[in-house]
Amino acid sequence: MGFKKMLGAFGVGGPSVDTVLTDMNTRPGAPLVGHVNLVGGNHDVDIEHITLGLVTRVEVEGGGGDYAANGEFHRVGVSGPMRLAEGQRLSLPFQIVMPWETPITAVYGQHLHGMTMGVRTEVSIAKAVDKGDLDAVAVHPLPVQERILDAFARLGFRFKHADLEYGQISGVHQTLPFYQEIEYFPAPQYAQGINEVELTFVTNPQAVEVILEFDKRGGMFSGGHDSYGRYTVPHSDADSADWAQVVDGWVSQALNQYRSFAPGYGSQPGYGAPGYGQPAYGGHGGGYGHGGGHGHGGSGMGGVVAGVAGGMAAGYLAGEVMDEVFDDDEGGGDEE
């Protein structure tokens, strides 16, 4: 890539930096590796630290309505105090182990519409901090996440949008301050009962918590309401189920519920998809809304369109490439 980024915070003749990822593609829980390449300027400098931060765009509910903010959610140190001599060239290796809850930004090798993520390099010299350019990162789904996304596509759900919502989900352990919503329009066979579906993965080293919110249509004598489901899926089960059948069971369960589960309220019976026995993934079910007074702030969920890449990719893809890496990082403010 070359040493393209001059550290403007340190004035003319200061050092330059370029962060090079060995591979921009990664997965939750997997490493992201590369080098931070430095070139000394026209005088020696004492670097206090070099730090990398994972940055993404999050939707936040404020007093005046929702707004998008670029926020850093994970930091890794590359170097402590060191001297960079005039004209000296250094290449510092790094490894970032992605948090298990890192949101998915790529499906079938293509950018997921609505998602942005990058690595920012921070260099501190004499108390002046330069936050360099963002380098785009593509986070691909883990096998069990991919099987569930495939299942929604095979059932005819059409992808609408994906984003990150600031807040916590009631009853679910989270390590990050936000959660991802993958939004779908309903498949034709469910359209009479569901307006939209929102899918959230909260992942840990052992399993994936699958949280579903269904916006159910009202009938002649009843209003519409939301229904929730939560299912714990071990990573080891990725290849041991007919996932279209399992997901169909989850949706059918939601359609058959007669009680509205408000966020954080009530309990939901366990559900076993055909061939899975009782209790299956729904054995950890509950009325799980987004807690802390924070509900789903997105515009609803959309489904996936079958088409390319083995009949799955078309509906998930976006024409833009990472919004030109956060529109050159303009817009919302950083949250640290």
C-alpha positions, 0 to 999 in steps of 0.5 A, spaced: 500 500 500 505 504 501 506 509 506 501 514 504 498 516 511 502 522 514 501 523 521 498 530 520 498 531 528 505 532 528 506 537 523 510 537 517 516 533 517 513 528 522 513 520 521 508 517 516 504 510 518 501 505 514 497 499 516 497 493 512 492 487 513 495 480 511 487 479 510 482 483 511 477 477 511 476 474 518 470 471 523 468 472 530 473 469 535 478 469 529 485 473 528 486 479 524 493 480 523 498 485 519 503 490 520 503 497 522 509 500 517 512 506 520 517 511 516 521 516 520 520 524 518 526 529 518 527 528 526 527 523 531 521 522 535 519 519 541 512 515 540 508 513 547 504 508 544 501 505 537 494 502 538 489 499 533 481 500 534 476 496 531 471 501 529 463 501 526 457 505 525 452 504 531 445 507 531 443 510 537 437 513 540 437 520 543 432 525 545 431 528 539 431 521 535 435 516 532 442 518 529 448 514 527 455 514 530 462 511 529 464 508 535 470 504 537 469 497 540 475 494 541 482 496 542 489 492 542 496 495 543 501 494 538 507 498 541 509 502 548 514 507 548 519 507 543 524 512 539 523 512 531 529 515 528 530 520 522 528 516 516 528 510 520 523 504 517 519 499 522 514 494 521 511 492 527 506 485 527 500 485 530 494 480 531 487 482 533 483 477 536 476 479 534 470 479 539 466 473 539 460 478 538 463 482 532 457 483 527 457 480 520 459 485 515 460 480 509 455 474 506 458 469 501 464 474 500 460 480 499 459 486 503 452 486 507 448 492 506 448 497 511 454 494 515 461 498 516 467 496 520 474 498 519 481 498 523 484 505 525 491 506 527 492 511 533 499 513 534 501 518 540 507 522 540 508 528 546 501 527 548 499 529 541 494 523 538 493 522 531 488 517 529 489 515 522 485 512 516 480 506 517 482 500 513 476 496 511 475 489 515 470 484 512 467 479 518 464 473 515 459 468 519 461 462 523 458 456 520 452 455 524 450 463 523 451 461 515 447 455 516 441 459 519 442 465 514 442 460 508 435 457 511 432 464 511 434 464 504 431 457 502 425 459 506 424 465 501 425 471 506 428 477 503 433 481 506 432 488 507 437 491 511 442 490 517 445 495 522 447 495 529 443 498 535 446 501 541 443 497 547 442 491 551 438 485 550 434 483 556 436 476 559 442 475 554 449 476 556 453 481 552 460 483 552 459 489 547 454 495 548 450 494 541 447 488 537 446 487 530 439 486 527 439 483 520 432 485 517 427 481 513 421 481 509 417 475 510 417 469 505 410 469 501 408 463 506 408 467 512 406 474 509 399 473 512 401 473 519 408 476 519 410 483 517 417 483 518 422 479 522 429 481 525 434 476 527 440 477 532 446 473 533 449 474 540 455 469 540 460 466 545 465 461 544 461 455 545 454 457 542 450 462 538 444 465 541 439 466 536 434 472 538 428 473 533 423 478 533 416 477 529 412 483 527 405 480 527 399 482 523 393 484 526 386 480 525 379 482 524 378 482 532 385 483 534 391 488 533 398 487 531 404 485 536 411 483 537 413 476 538 420 474 541 424 467 540 430 465 543 434 459 541 441 457 543 445 453 538 452 450 539 457 451 534 458 443 534 451 443 531 452 447 525 452 440 520 447 436 524 441 439 522 436 441 516 436 448 518 431 450 513 426 445 517 429 448 524 428 455 522 421 454 519 419 451 526 421 457 529 417 461 525 411 457 525 412 457 533 411 465 533 405 464 528 402 460 533 403 464 539 396 467 541 400 472 547 404 478 545 411 478 549 413 485 551 420 486 551 423 483 557 416 480 559 414 473 560 416 466 558 416 462 552 415 455 551 421 450 549 420 448 542 423 442 538 423 443 531 421 436 527 426 431 528 430 435 534 426 432 540 424 436 546 427 441 548 430 443 542 433 450 541 427 453 544 429 450 550 432 457 552 426 460 550 423 467 553 420 473 552 426 477 550 426 484 548 431 489 547 432 491 555 434 497 558 428 501 555 431 500 548 427 496 543 428 495 536 430 502 533 430 499 526 425 500 520 424 492 521 426 486 518 427 484 511 428 477 508 433 474 503 433 473 496 435 467 492 439 468 486 447 468 486 452 464 489 449 457 490 442 461 490 443 465 496 447 471 495 443 476 491 439 479 497 444 480 502 449 484 497 450 492 497 452 496 491 457 500 495 463 498 498 463 499 505 460 506 504 467 508 501 470 506 508 465 510 513 464 516 507 472 517 509 470 517 516 465 523 516 459 524 520 457 521 527 462 522 532 466 517 535 464 513 542 469 510 546 
